[in-house]
Each structure stands twice: as C-alpha cells, then as structure tokens.
Amino acid sequence: AEVAVTRSTACGGNCGSCESCMFQSELKAVARNRIGAKPGQRVVIESKSSRIFGAALLVYVMPLVFFLLGYGLSAALGAGEGIRIVVSFAALLVSAAVLVLSQRMKQNKKPITFEIIG
C-alpha cells in the first residue's frame, strides 16, 4: 500500500506563522499491508530500526569522522593550519562521494521496508 507520512516541523507544525519551511511536509512510502487497511484510513507503520540507524550513521556521522580524520592526519604530518583546514574539507568531500557511490550501488539491493501494523 502507498502511505503518506506527515513530517513534523521543528517549529511545532504551525508553518503559517513562520513560513520558513522549505521541505515538503508529506512524504509517500510503500508499506506492506498485511492487516488489510483501506484507502483513507490512518495507520501505524514500522520499519526495522537497525536499517534506519545505519542510514543515519552513514549520513550524519561518517562525514564528521572523515573531516576530523583529515584534520588529525594532516596535523600529525606537521602541516600548517591552513593546509589542515583544506585537507579536512577535502576529506569531507571524499566522504560525500563515498556516500553517494555506496547509495548508488545499494539502491535496489536492500531498501528500507515499512509495514502497516495498526
């Protein structure tokens, strides 16, 4: 079944007051419908937490680790402050490239799946 998931906002969901939301507030996903939910019903969906946490780790932690490793390695090699900064940002760009390439390779192998549970 196709489900629409409403994304909550950091400002409490009252976008009319600040008008700064630049993201789509409703996302669509495909979920297994083992309970026989009908179109228009509100449902509860779940997914495997380890898959979500793994994706979050890749997107949020890996770039930070690459950035700090780039800075640390260049500092250990005796580079000046300007070079350290350039190397750390280059490592950040490398992490972005690794992330994009890994996602393109995994795109259809094991996607995150959702299931309607209630």
N, C-alpha and C positions, 0 to 999 in steps of 0.2 A: 504494500500500500504506500501511497505517497503521503507523507505527513508534513505539515507546516509547523515549524518551530519558531516561536516568537523570542527574539533575543532581547534580554533586558538591557537597559542602559545604565551607565554609571551615575546619571543624574536622577535616577528614580523612575524613569519611564515617561516623564512629562516633557516630551520633546517640543511641545508648543511654547514652552516658557523660555527655552534657551536657543532653539533652532540651530544647535551646533552639531547635531548628529549627522555624520556623513556616511554611515553604514546602513545597509538595508536592514530593517527591523525584523523581517521574516525570512527564514531560510527553509528550503524544501529538501527533504531527505526521503530515501526509500527505506521502509521498515518491513520486517516480516509480520504478517497479520495472522498470527495463529489463534487469536481469540475471536476472529470474525467481526471486527469493528466495521461499522458502516460509514460511508462518506458523511462528513459534517459533525461526527462525534468528536468530543475531546478525549484524548487518550494519553496514557503514560507510556513513554518509551525508555528503553535502556540499551546500553552497549557495554562491551567489555571494558572495564576501567583501565586495564593494563595497556590496551591499544591507545586510549586517549592520553594517558600519562606518557606513553612512549613518544607520541607525536608532539606533545607539549615539551618534552625534554629535548627533542631534536630542534624544535623551532626556537625555544627560549634559552636553553642552557648551552647548547653546542656553540653558538656564535660567541657567547661570553667567554667560554673556555678557550676558543681559538684566539680571541682578542687578547686575553691575559697571557696565554702561552707565547704569542708573538712578541708581546712586550717583555715577558720574562726571559725568553731565549735571546732576544737582542740585547737585553741588559747583561746577561751572563757572558755574552761575547764582547762586551765592552763598548757597545755602540753609544753614541751620544743621544741626548733626549729627543732631538728632532727625528733621528733615524728610528728610535724605539717607537715613536708615535706612528710613523709611516709604516713600519713593519707590522704593528698591531692592527692598523686599519687594513693593511693588505691581507693579514690573516683572517680578519672579519669577512672580507670579500671572498676569500677562499672557502670559508665555512658556508657562505651563501651559495656558492657554486656547488659545493658538495651536497648541500641540502636539496637544491633544485635537481641535480643529476640523480640523487638517490630516489627522489619522489617520482621522477620520470621513469626510472627503472622498475619501481614498485607499483606503478599506477594501477595496474589491473590484477596484480598477483593476490593481494590480501587487503581489500579495502575494509575500512571500519564499517561494521554492520550494526544495525539497530533492530530492535524487536519491540512490538507492542505488547505490553504486559498487563495493561488495565485500561 
